[in-house]
Amino acid sequence: MEVLEAHGRAMDVFDRAVRKIEAGSWDAPTPCSEWTVRDLLNHLVYEQLWVPDLLGGATVAEIGDRYEGDQLGDDPVRSWTEASRAARRAWLAPGALDRSVRLSRGATPAAEYCQEMTIDLAVHGWDLATALGAETEMGDELAGFLLRSVEPHVDNWQGIGIFAAPVPVPADADAQTRLVALLGRDPDWTPG
């Protein structure tokens, strides 16, 4: 699997979860302990809004606080749909992965940025679906691909606020379970 295919699949994982949000679910807790369903969706919309600008050559300083605050408005699902479609178009533009983006940490290969966004979409798709009590299937191929890309970096990510400490799971757990546990999620988390 290559990163653009993985990104498309991860976006689909998150999108399927978004389509399951019911009117009374916006304030429901998620496995991301500080975020409600609405907060989690706002976070992913915020991230998607940055993609076209960054791939277009803008710096973090140039974008500034343009996307701060509530990005969901009165129609959160529409906000997600528009932002995610624009981000996906930007990723699929010829040569997009060959570029360098200027993130807060400095110049970064766009392919690396895409990989990070893919992990975020898939794992937050799991978070959202789990919060809603919905099916959380990423698929073995996507989960395995992401697990292999995450494992070498987990130790470096500890203590910098990106993910909680890994949660122990059985060695024979499936790739999705190992992935979410490695990134600090309790695979058995339930709302309430």
Secondary structure, DSSP 8 states (H G I E B T S, - for coil): --HHHHHHHHHHHHHHHHTT--GGGTT-B-SSTT-BHHHHHHHHHHHHHHHHHHHTT-BHHHHTTTT-S---TT-HHHHHHHHHHHHHHHHHSTTGGGSEEEETTEEEEHHHHHHHHHHHHHHHHHHHHHHTT------HHHHHHHHHHHGGGHHHHTTTTSS-------TT--HHHHHHHHTT--TT----
